[in-house]
Amino acid sequence: MEVIVIESEAFYRLQHDLLKRMASEVKKAKEEALDKADPARDWLATSEAMKLLGIKSKTRMQQLRDMDAIRYTKHGRIIRYSKKSILDYLDSHVPTYRY
């Protein structure tokens, strides 16, 4: 087995650059996918929106609606959520790493 030793500062700089590059690639892929997306499929059911957000509580969905954090539409008892607004919400809540 080969062991590679590097200074901690170089390791953290490498890690930071890698995370930055990954975030850039993910953002670019997201933008390309949204450009190709069918506008009619932008609206998600509550269960799909919850899965995309990674939450399990309908109360939390209500809070996000009340805060105008994500776009939604309501027709009768049916609520649909904008996929683009959910992705924008998730992007705006990505923690920044500082080393």
N, CA and C of each residue as an Amber inpcrd file, in Angstrom:
protein
   297
   0.8430000  -1.1710000   0.0000000   0.0000000   0.0000000   0.0000000
   0.8920000   1.2390000   0.0000000   0.5030000   2.2080000  -0.8300000
   1.2680000   3.4420000  -0.9520000   0.6020000   4.5240000  -0.1110000
   1.4020000   5.2700000   0.6320000   0.8940000   6.3460000   1.4750000
   1.4060000   7.6680000   0.9140000   0.4720000   8.6120000   0.7400000
   0.8360000   9.9390000   0.2530000   0.6300000  10.9230000   1.3910000
   1.6270000  11.7300000   1.6540000   1.5770000  12.6970000   2.7460000
   1.5990000  14.0950000   2.1430000   0.6220000  14.9240000   2.5540000
   0.6110000  16.3170000   2.1100000   0.3370000  17.2030000   3.3210000
   0.6960000  18.4520000   3.1890000   0.4610000  19.4030000   4.2700000
  -1.0370000  19.6340000   4.4330000  -1.4510000  19.9310000   5.6420000
  -2.8800000  20.1180000   5.9060000  -3.4440000  21.2860000   5.1010000
  -2.6870000  22.3690000   4.9430000  -3.1570000  23.5220000   4.1710000
  -3.4160000  23.1220000   2.7170000  -2.5190000  22.3300000   2.1400000
  -2.6870000  21.8690000   0.7610000  -3.8970000  20.9450000   0.6470000
  -4.0960000  20.1010000   1.6600000  -5.2520000  19.2000000   1.6620000
  -6.5630000  19.9840000   1.6780000  -6.6590000  20.9820000   2.5520000
  -7.8890000  21.7670000   2.6400000  -8.1160000  22.5960000   1.3790000
  -7.0500000  23.0960000   0.7810000  -7.1760000  23.8530000  -0.4750000
  -7.6720000  22.9230000  -1.5850000  -7.1190000  21.7210000  -1.6430000
  -7.5520000  20.7260000  -2.6200000  -9.0250000  20.3650000  -2.4170000
  -9.4010000  20.1460000  -1.1710000 -10.7880000  19.8100000  -0.8450000
 -11.7220000  20.9670000  -1.2310000 -11.3410000  22.1850000  -0.9360000
 -12.1470000  23.3620000  -1.2670000 -12.3170000  23.4940000  -2.7860000
 -11.2150000  23.3460000  -3.5190000 -11.2740000  23.4540000  -4.9780000
 -12.1580000  22.3570000  -5.5810000 -12.0610000  21.1630000  -5.0330000
 -12.8740000  20.0520000  -5.5190000 -14.3600000  20.3120000  -5.2750000
 -14.7130000  20.7810000  -4.0820000 -16.1080000  21.0860000  -3.7810000
 -16.6330000  22.2170000  -4.6590000 -15.8010000  23.1990000  -4.8980000
 -16.1870000  24.3190000  -5.7550000 -16.4550000  23.8330000  -7.1810000
 -15.5750000  22.9830000  -7.6940000 -15.7260000  22.4450000  -9.0420000
 -16.9780000  21.5710000  -9.1330000 -17.2160000  20.7580000  -8.1260000
 -18.4150000  19.9100000  -8.1200000 -19.6830000  20.7580000  -8.1030000
 -19.7100000  21.7930000  -7.2910000 -20.8800000  22.6740000  -7.2190000
 -21.1220000  23.3440000  -8.5610000 -20.0520000  23.7480000  -9.2280000
 -20.1730000  24.3740000 -10.5400000 -20.7550000  23.4050000 -11.5630000
 -20.2840000  22.1710000 -11.5480000 -20.7890000  21.1610000 -12.4860000
 -22.2530000  20.8270000 -12.2180000 -22.6180000  20.7280000 -10.9570000
 -24.0090000  20.4430000 -10.6060000 -24.9100000  21.5860000 -11.0480000
 -24.4540000  22.8140000 -10.8260000 -25.2400000  23.9810000 -11.2280000
 -25.4230000  24.0080000 -12.7420000 -24.3400000  23.7160000 -13.4780000
 -24.4200000  23.7090000 -14.9370000 -25.3740000  22.6070000 -15.4130000
 -25.2960000  21.4350000 -14.8220000 -26.1820000  20.3340000 -15.2070000
 -27.6380000  20.6680000 -14.8920000 -27.8640000  21.3250000 -13.7610000
 -29.2220000  21.7230000 -13.3900000 -29.7930000  22.7170000 -14.3920000
 -28.9760000  23.7020000 -14.7660000 -29.4290000  24.7070000 -15.7320000
 -29.7460000  24.0720000 -17.0850000 -28.9150000  23.1290000 -17.5220000
 -29.1730000  22.4370000 -18.7820000 -30.4590000  21.6290000 -18.7030000
 -30.6690000  20.9520000 -17.5820000 -31.8830000  20.1550000 -17.4140000
 -33.1260000  21.0380000 -17.3910000 -33.0340000  22.1890000 -16.7380000
 -34.1790000  23.0960000 -16.6950000 -34.4720000  23.6940000 -18.0660000
 -33.4370000  23.9320000 -18.8530000 -33.6380000  24.4600000 -20.2070000
 -34.3820000  23.4570000 -21.0820000 -34.1030000  22.1670000 -20.8670000
 -34.7350000  21.1210000 -21.6620000 -36.0640000  20.6600000 -21.0730000
 -36.3690000  21.0940000 -19.8770000 -37.5540000  20.5980000 -19.1650000
 -38.8510000  21.0700000 -19.8200000 -39.8350000  20.2220000 -19.7450000
 -41.1750000  20.5350000 -20.2240000 -41.8470000  21.4210000 -19.1810000
 -42.2900000  22.6370000 -19.5600000 -42.9130000  23.5320000 -18.5770000
 -44.1310000  22.9150000 -17.8860000 -44.8170000  22.0310000 -18.5700000
 -45.9840000  21.3950000 -17.9620000 -45.5890000  20.4630000 -16.8240000
 -44.3610000  19.9450000 -16.8450000 -43.8820000  19.0520000 -15.7850000
 -43.1980000  19.8120000 -14.6570000 -43.2530000  21.1330000 -14.7020000
 -42.6250000  21.9130000 -13.6340000 -43.4090000  21.8020000 -12.3360000
 -44.6730000  21.4870000 -12.4010000 -45.5190000  21.4520000 -11.2080000
 -45.5660000  20.0490000 -10.6270000 -45.2100000  19.9510000  -9.3460000
 -45.1170000  18.6620000  -8.6520000 -46.2310000  18.5080000  -7.6290000
 -46.6240000  17.2720000  -7.4130000 -47.5610000  16.9530000  -6.3350000
 -46.8430000  17.1270000  -4.9970000 -47.6190000  17.1980000  -3.9390000
 -47.0400000  17.4040000  -2.6040000 -46.0250000  16.3170000  -2.2640000
 -46.3530000  15.0600000  -2.5500000 -45.4340000  13.9630000  -2.2080000
 -44.1220000  14.0790000  -2.9760000 -44.1940000  14.4760000  -4.2590000
 -42.9740000  14.6420000  -5.0480000 -42.1360000  15.8140000  -4.5240000
 -42.8050000  16.9040000  -4.1700000 -42.1030000  18.0780000  -3.6350000
 -41.4220000  17.7410000  -2.3080000 -42.1250000  17.0080000  -1.4590000
 -41.5530000  16.6260000  -0.1660000 -40.3260000  15.7350000  -0.3610000
 -40.4050000  14.8290000  -1.3200000 -39.2780000  13.9340000  -1.5940000
 -38.0750000  14.7330000  -2.1110000 -38.3340000  15.6900000  -3.0070000
 -37.2620000  16.5150000  -3.5510000 -36.6070000  17.3690000  -2.4660000
 -37.4090000  17.8720000  -1.5470000 -36.8990000  18.6910000  -0.4480000
 -36.2810000  17.8590000   0.6710000 -36.6160000  16.5750000   0.7030000
 -36.0910000  15.7080000   1.7550000 -36.7710000  15.9170000   3.0900000
 -38.0600000  16.2640000   3.0560000 -38.8130000  16.4480000   4.3020000
 -39.9690000  15.4650000   4.3470000 -40.4660000  15.2070000   5.5470000
 -41.5300000  14.2270000   5.7170000 -42.7920000  14.8330000   6.3110000
 -42.7620000  16.0980000   6.6320000 -43.8610000  16.7350000   7.3370000
 -44.6670000  17.6600000   6.4200000 -45.9750000  17.4490000   6.3710000
 -46.8370000  18.3490000   5.6120000 -46.9050000  19.7170000   6.2930000
 -46.6750000  19.7300000   7.5890000 -46.6360000  21.0010000   8.3220000
 -45.4770000  21.8590000   7.8230000 -44.3350000  21.2390000   7.5720000
 -43.1810000  21.9740000   7.0430000 -43.4900000  22.5280000   5.6530000
 -44.2180000  21.7750000   4.8520000 -44.6240000  22.2670000   3.5280000
 -45.5120000  23.5010000   3.6870000 -46.4130000  23.4580000   4.6550000
 -47.2780000  24.6040000   4.9240000 -46.4430000  25.8130000   5.3310000
 -45.4180000  25.5910000   6.1640000 -44.5450000  26.6890000   6.5830000
 -43.8290000  27.3090000   5.3830000 -43.3390000  26.4700000   4.4700000
 -42.6550000  26.9790000   3.2810000 -43.6120000  27.7820000   2.3980000
 -44.8630000  27.3410000   2.3190000 -45.8670000  28.1040000   1.5640000
 -46.1460000  29.4340000   2.2470000 -46.3170000  29.4100000   3.5690000
 -46.6140000  30.6280000   4.3250000 -45.4910000  31.6580000   4.2200000
 -44.2540000  31.1890000   4.1590000 -43.0900000  32.0820000   4.0730000
 -42.8280000  32.5360000   2.6380000 -43.6040000  32.0190000   1.6940000
 -43.3700000  32.2790000   0.2600000 -41.9720000  31.8430000  -0.1530000
 -41.4830000  30.7870000   0.4710000 -40.1490000  30.2760000   0.1560000
 -40.1600000  29.5140000  -1.1690000 -41.2850000  28.8680000  -1.4810000
 -41.4250000  28.1450000  -2.7440000 -42.7610000  28.5160000  -3.3680000
 -42.7900000  28.5130000  -4.7080000 -44.0250000  28.8380000  -5.4270000
 -44.9540000  27.6340000  -5.4250000 -46.2360000  27.9140000  -5.3350000
 -47.2300000  26.8490000  -5.3930000 -48.5030000  27.3980000  -6.0160000
 -49.3370000  26.4820000  -6.4230000 -50.6520000  26.8400000  -6.9270000
 -51.6650000  25.9020000  -6.2960000 -52.8510000  26.4070000  -6.0740000
 -53.8760000  25.6080000  -5.4180000 -55.1610000  25.7100000  -6.2240000
 -55.6920000  24.5630000  -6.5940000 -56.9660000  24.4920000  -7.2920000
 -57.8570000  23.5520000  -6.4840000 -58.8150000  24.1330000  -5.7850000
 -59.6180000  23.3190000  -4.8760000 -58.7480000  22.8430000  -3.7310000
 -58.6890000  21.5350000  -3.5620000 -57.8580000  20.9670000  -2.4970000
 -56.5080000  20.4730000  -3.0050000 -56.2860000  20.5900000  -4.2970000
 -55.0530000  20.0970000  -4.9000000 -54.0080000  21.2160000  -4.9140000
 -52.8520000  20.9200000  -4.3310000 -51.7400000  21.8780000  -4.2880000
 -50.6090000  21.3170000  -5.1360000 -50.0610000  22.1590000  -6.0000000
 -48.9080000  21.7940000  -6.8190000 -47.7820000  22.7770000  -6.5290000
 -46.5460000  22.2740000  -6.5590000 -45.3710000  23.0740000  -6.2330000
 -44.4730000  23.2070000  -7.4560000 -43.8960000  24.3840000  -7.6270000
 -42.9840000  24.6320000  -8.7410000 -41.6420000  23.9560000  -8.4730000
 -41.2680000  23.0670000  -9.3790000 -40.0000000  22.3570000  -9.2470000
 -38.8290000  23.3380000  -9.2930000 -38.9050000  24.3170000 -10.1950000
 -37.8320000  25.3030000 -10.3200000 -37.6670000  26.0920000  -9.0230000
 -38.7760000  26.4860000  -8.3950000 -38.6590000  27.2610000  -7.1560000
 -38.0940000  26.4060000  -6.0210000 -38.4030000  25.1120000  -6.0200000
 -37.8390000  24.2160000  -5.0040000 -36.3320000  24.0970000  -5.1960000
 -35.8950000  23.9230000  -6.4510000 -34.4610000  23.8230000  -6.7220000
 -33.7490000  25.1260000  -6.3730000 -34.3820000  26.2580000  -6.6680000
 -33.7920000  27.5560000  -6.2920000 -33.7000000  27.6920000  -4.7760000
 -34.7440000  27.2370000  -4.0700000 -34.7470000  27.2800000  -2.6040000
 -33.5940000  26.4320000  -2.0510000 -33.4290000  25.2360000  -2.6010000
 -32.3540000  24.3590000  -2.1440000 -30.9900000  24.9820000  -2.4320000
 -30.8270000  25.5980000  -3.6030000 -29.5580000  26.2550000  -3.9350000
 -29.2470000  27.3930000  -2.9770000 -30.2820000  28.1230000  -2.5600000
 -30.0430000  29.2720000  -1.6840000 -29.7430000  28.8490000  -0.2470000
 -29.9330000  27.5860000   0.0740000 -29.6820000  27.1040000   1.4330000
 -28.5310000  26.1070000   1.4990000 -27.6150000  26.2060000   0.5380000
 -26.4330000  25.3520000   0.5400000 -25.4020000  25.9860000   1.4670000
 -24.8840000  25.2300000   2.4200000 -23.8800000  25.8180000   3.3240000
 -22.5860000  26.0930000   2.5580000 -21.9200000  27.1550000   2.9440000
 -20.6250000  27.4650000   2.3490000 -19.5390000  26.9660000   3.2840000
 -18.5520000  26.3410000   2.7090000 -17.4570000  25.7880000   3.4920000
 -16.2980000  26.7620000   3.5030000 -15.7630000  27.0110000   4.6830000
 -14.6370000  27.9130000   4.8090000 -13.4970000  27.1630000   5.5160000
 -12.3140000  27.3200000   4.9670000 -11.1470000  26.6440000   5.5630000
 -10.0850000  27.6420000   5.8920000
